[in-house]
């Protein structure tokens, strides 16, 4: 298992911050609320700084370092207490953990602040497995699902296995592997805008592979990937649709659960 971004926390904290991401805020608020429910069920208080915005990834990956830095700087001020920062997105978590320190490398004070924040950033499924150590009780009927592991989760954060570990706790859920699992879905943030034909072809290959598994739905821990693939399916007038992993976990466990 790739442990590039994986880390343990000494003890399960009493409080955490949630960085909701702009995509969840605008398009998938239920995923953010389900993430909160999953954390609160473990006895953790979740704080959501209201002034948070984008993490700065679109500007950073598009070659606009000053704009990315300005956005990132605004986020640095929002998490003053030494609590973990939980992000229900591998790509946004990767930006905050790996790229924030790089953005401020020329300023010793801000670099130290960004590095300290980066050490507290966890992708949601990573936190649930490594820190909260959740034990899930499946309350649903038999289900067959496919897991879309985003590029950032797999290659930058090394957290793609945590989704599998969580789903493996659900007794009636079968997780099937699709042919193009390790490949990009074609979204890539602004890549899908700059190269729409290539992006569309990649998304088509991905949804074909997902459907060929016979799964009832697909799951993703990244709303960008999920929205891109769902929109591809909607254009085909295909009722096969995906869910955010947090939503699926919350629904399957019936709002109940425990700790281990």
ROBA-365889 format. One record per residue (C-alpha): residue number from 0; residue in three letters; x, y, z. Coordinates in nm, 3 decimals. Example, Ala and Ser with C-alpha at 12.3 -4.5 7.8 and 13.67 -1.06 7.14 Angstrom:
pos, code, u, v, w
0, ala, 1.230, -0.450, 0.780
1, ser, 1.367, -0.106, 0.714
END
This chain:
pos, code, u, v, w
0, unk, 0.000, 0.000, 0.000
1, unk, 0.125, 0.348, -0.089
2, unk, 0.164, 0.543, 0.233
3, unk, 0.283, 0.865, 0.072
4, unk, 0.048, 1.086, 0.269
5, unk, -0.071, 0.849, 0.538
6, unk, -0.003, 0.943, 0.897
7, unk, -0.126, 0.856, 1.244
8, unk, -0.238, 1.096, 1.514
9, unk, -0.134, 1.017, 1.872
10, unk, -0.490, 1.003, 2.004
11, unk, -0.836, 1.054, 1.865
12, unk, -0.895, 1.428, 1.904
13, unk, -1.197, 1.579, 2.074
14, unk, -1.227, 1.845, 1.804
15, unk, -1.146, 1.879, 1.436
16, unk, -1.188, 2.139, 1.167
17, unk, -1.369, 2.056, 0.844
18, unk, -1.244, 2.208, 0.521
19, unk, -1.550, 2.152, 0.308
20, unk, -1.406, 2.229, -0.042
21, unk, -1.579, 2.461, -0.288
22, unk, -1.724, 2.174, -0.494
23, unk, -1.895, 2.021, -0.193
24, unk, -2.016, 2.363, -0.082
25, unk, -2.170, 2.443, -0.421
26, unk, -2.270, 2.107, -0.566
27, unk, -2.261, 1.829, -0.302
28, unk, -2.354, 1.978, 0.036
29, unk, -2.499, 1.645, 0.146
30, unk, -2.152, 1.489, 0.123
31, unk, -2.017, 1.755, 0.356
32, unk, -2.299, 1.702, 0.604
33, unk, -2.252, 1.325, 0.589
34, unk, -1.883, 1.373, 0.662
35, unk, -1.979, 1.577, 0.967
36, unk, -2.224, 1.307, 1.079
37, unk, -1.958, 1.035, 1.047
38, unk, -1.713, 1.236, 1.255
39, unk, -1.965, 1.341, 1.519
40, unk, -2.079, 0.982, 1.563
41, unk, -1.726, 0.905, 1.680
42, unk, -1.762, 1.163, 1.958
43, unk, -1.567, 1.432, 1.774
44, unk, -1.682, 1.794, 1.766
45, unk, -1.659, 1.938, 1.414
46, unk, -1.589, 2.306, 1.358
47, unk, -1.647, 2.467, 1.020
48, unk, -1.479, 2.808, 0.975
49, unk, -1.734, 3.007, 0.776
50, unk, -1.480, 3.216, 0.584
51, unk, -1.317, 2.922, 0.407
52, unk, -1.318, 2.926, 0.028
53, unk, -1.129, 2.734, -0.240
54, unk, -0.801, 2.569, -0.142
55, unk, -0.625, 2.735, -0.436
56, unk, -0.566, 2.420, -0.638
57, unk, -0.719, 2.542, -0.970
58, unk, -0.489, 2.843, -0.984
59, unk, -0.188, 2.641, -0.867
60, unk, -0.231, 2.362, -1.122
61, unk, -0.302, 2.613, -1.400
62, unk, 0.024, 2.800, -1.354
63, unk, -0.090, 3.106, -1.158
64, unk, 0.124, 3.086, -0.844
65, unk, 0.049, 3.435, -0.711
66, unk, -0.326, 3.385, -0.733
67, unk, -0.295, 3.042, -0.571
68, unk, -0.083, 3.187, -0.296
69, unk, -0.338, 3.459, -0.225
70, unk, -0.618, 3.203, -0.192
71, unk, -0.403, 2.973, 0.022
72, unk, -0.300, 3.260, 0.248
73, unk, -0.664, 3.328, 0.333
74, unk, -0.708, 2.964, 0.438
75, unk, -0.397, 2.965, 0.658
76, unk, -0.563, 3.207, 0.898
77, unk, -0.874, 2.994, 0.955
78, unk, -0.739, 2.699, 1.155
79, unk, -0.552, 2.849, 1.454
80, unk, -0.603, 2.566, 1.704
81, unk, -0.382, 2.255, 1.681
82, unk, -0.670, 2.032, 1.573
83, unk, -0.674, 1.808, 1.263
84, unk, -0.819, 1.957, 0.946
85, unk, -1.042, 1.702, 0.772
86, unk, -1.092, 1.732, 0.396
87, unk, -1.347, 1.513, 0.210
88, unk, -1.137, 1.530, -0.108
89, unk, -0.801, 1.379, -0.193
90, unk, -0.709, 1.655, -0.437
91, unk, -0.784, 1.945, -0.200
92, unk, -0.619, 1.764, 0.091
93, unk, -0.315, 1.700, -0.129
94, unk, -0.290, 2.068, -0.217
95, unk, -0.300, 2.170, 0.147
96, unk, -0.063, 1.901, 0.268
97, unk, 0.197, 1.899, -0.008
98, unk, 0.174, 2.231, -0.193
99, unk, 0.095, 2.491, 0.071
100, unk, 0.450, 2.474, 0.214
101, unk, 0.591, 2.507, -0.140
102, unk, 0.379, 2.816, -0.208
103, unk, 0.537, 3.001, 0.084
104, unk, 0.893, 2.872, 0.058
105, unk, 1.030, 3.226, 0.022
106, unk, 0.877, 3.353, 0.346
107, unk, 1.006, 3.185, 0.662
108, unk, 0.710, 3.281, 0.879
109, unk, 0.442, 3.178, 0.631
110, unk, 0.634, 2.865, 0.534
111, unk, 0.639, 2.757, 0.898
112, unk, 0.268, 2.832, 0.930
113, unk, 0.184, 2.641, 0.611
114, unk, 0.402, 2.347, 0.713
115, unk, 0.237, 2.329, 1.055
116, unk, -0.106, 2.327, 0.892
117, unk, 0.002, 2.064, 0.639
118, unk, 0.095, 1.829, 0.922
119, unk, -0.264, 1.845, 1.049
120, unk, -0.440, 1.785, 0.717
121, unk, -0.619, 1.452, 0.668
122, unk, -0.832, 1.325, 0.383
123, unk, -1.164, 1.205, 0.533
124, unk, -1.132, 0.830, 0.477
125, unk, -0.770, 0.842, 0.591
126, unk, -0.876, 1.007, 0.917
127, unk, -1.161, 0.765, 0.977
128, unk, -0.927, 0.467, 0.939
129, unk, -0.599, 0.591, 1.081
130, unk, -0.711, 0.822, 1.359
131, unk, -1.077, 0.767, 1.451
132, unk, -1.035, 0.392, 1.390
133, unk, -1.403, 0.355, 1.312
134, unk, -1.587, 0.028, 1.329
135, unk, -1.886, 0.032, 1.095
136, unk, -2.201, -0.177, 1.121
137, unk, -2.372, -0.243, 0.788
138, unk, -2.748, -0.195, 0.806
139, unk, -2.829, -0.226, 0.437
140, unk, -2.916, -0.511, 0.205
141, unk, -2.678, -0.679, -0.041
142, unk, -2.508, -0.426, -0.269
143, unk, -2.245, -0.438, -0.540
144, unk, -2.037, -0.122, -0.581
145, unk, -1.729, -0.006, -0.767
146, unk, -1.483, 0.240, -0.613
147, unk, -1.337, 0.519, -0.822
148, unk, -1.001, 0.610, -0.670
149, unk, -0.900, 0.958, -0.782
150, unk, -0.554, 1.037, -0.913
151, unk, -0.479, 1.259, -0.614
152, unk, -0.594, 0.996, -0.365
153, unk, -0.382, 0.729, -0.532
154, unk, -0.067, 0.911, -0.632
155, unk, -0.035, 1.219, -0.416
156, unk, -0.205, 1.131, -0.090
157, unk, -0.167, 0.754, -0.092
158, unk, -0.510, 0.726, 0.068
159, unk, -0.698, 0.522, -0.192
160, unk, -0.674, 0.207, 0.021
161, unk, -0.859, 0.368, 0.310
162, unk, -1.183, 0.375, 0.114
163, unk, -1.146, 0.003, 0.055
164, unk, -1.079, -0.056, 0.424
165, unk, -1.398, 0.127, 0.520
166, unk, -1.609, -0.056, 0.263
167, unk, -1.461, -0.389, 0.372
168, unk, -1.630, -0.336, 0.709
169, unk, -1.973, -0.341, 0.545
170, unk, -2.081, -0.704, 0.554
171, unk, -2.337, -0.692, 0.273
172, unk, -2.136, -0.476, 0.034
173, unk, -1.932, -0.633, -0.246
174, unk, -1.665, -0.407, -0.393
175, unk, -1.579, -0.493, -0.752
176, unk, -1.264, -0.382, -0.933
177, unk, -1.307, -0.216, -1.270
178, unk, -1.065, -0.235, -1.559
179, unk, -0.956, 0.131, -1.558
180, unk, -0.941, 0.185, -1.183
181, unk, -0.591, 0.333, -1.172
182, unk, -0.656, 0.568, -1.465
183, unk, -0.767, 0.931, -1.451
184, unk, -1.138, 0.995, -1.504
185, unk, -1.058, 1.292, -1.728
186, unk, -1.173, 1.567, -1.495
187, unk, -0.843, 1.704, -1.366
188, unk, -0.995, 2.037, -1.267
189, unk, -0.918, 2.289, -1.540
190, unk, -0.789, 2.010, -1.764
191, unk, -1.151, 1.929, -1.852
192, unk, -1.200, 2.291, -1.966
193, unk, -0.875, 2.321, -2.160
194, unk, -0.897, 1.980, -2.328
195, unk, -1.269, 1.892, -2.339
196, unk, -1.245, 1.630, -2.614
197, unk, -0.969, 1.437, -2.437
198, unk, -1.143, 1.474, -2.103
199, unk, -1.472, 1.349, -2.248
200, unk, -1.305, 1.044, -2.403
201, unk, -1.133, 0.955, -2.075
202, unk, -1.458, 0.992, -1.881
203, unk, -1.634, 0.772, -2.137
204, unk, -1.376, 0.497, -2.094
205, unk, -1.410, 0.521, -1.719
206, unk, -1.790, 0.497, -1.706
207, unk, -1.785, 0.209, -1.956
208, unk, -1.550, 0.019, -1.726
209, unk, -1.757, 0.100, -1.420
210, unk, -2.077, -0.023, -1.583
211, unk, -1.915, -0.343, -1.712
212, unk, -1.859, -0.456, -1.352
213, unk, -2.234, -0.494, -1.298
214, unk, -2.212, -0.262, -0.997
215, unk, -2.528, -0.087, -0.882
216, unk, -2.340, 0.237, -0.823
217, unk, -1.988, 0.373, -0.804
218, unk, -1.833, 0.560, -0.516
219, unk, -1.574, 0.835, -0.506
220, unk, -1.412, 1.028, -0.225
221, unk, -1.369, 1.326, -0.460
222, unk, -1.670, 1.527, -0.574
223, unk, -1.492, 1.659, -0.883
224, unk, -1.447, 1.310, -1.023
225, unk, -1.795, 1.205, -0.917
226, unk, -1.963, 1.505, -1.079
227, unk, -1.767, 1.463, -1.402
228, unk, -1.857, 1.096, -1.432
229, unk, -2.220, 1.154, -1.334
230, unk, -2.255, 1.428, -1.593
231, unk, -2.106, 1.198, -1.857
232, unk, -2.369, 0.940, -1.770
233, unk, -2.647, 1.197, -1.769
234, unk, -2.553, 1.308, -2.119
235, unk, -2.597, 0.945, -2.222
236, unk, -2.935, 0.941, -2.046
237, unk, -2.800, 0.663, -1.829
238, unk, -2.950, 0.620, -1.482
239, unk, -2.628, 0.473, -1.342
240, unk, -2.494, 0.733, -1.098
241, unk, -2.225, 0.763, -0.836
242, unk, -2.219, 0.880, -0.475
243, unk, -1.963, 1.041, -0.250
244, unk, -1.811, 0.781, -0.020
245, unk, -1.922, 0.975, 0.290
246, unk, -2.284, 0.968, 0.179
247, unk, -2.277, 0.596, 0.105
248, unk, -2.113, 0.513, 0.439
249, unk, -2.363, 0.722, 0.632
250, unk, -2.663, 0.574, 0.453
251, unk, -2.540, 0.215, 0.485
252, unk, -2.476, 0.245, 0.856
253, unk, -2.812, 0.400, 0.932
254, unk, -2.671, 0.685, 1.134
255, unk, -2.543, 0.441, 1.395
256, unk, -2.206, 0.288, 1.458
257, unk, -1.932, 0.251, 1.710
258, unk, -1.567, 0.277, 1.790
259, unk, -1.291, 0.030, 1.833
END
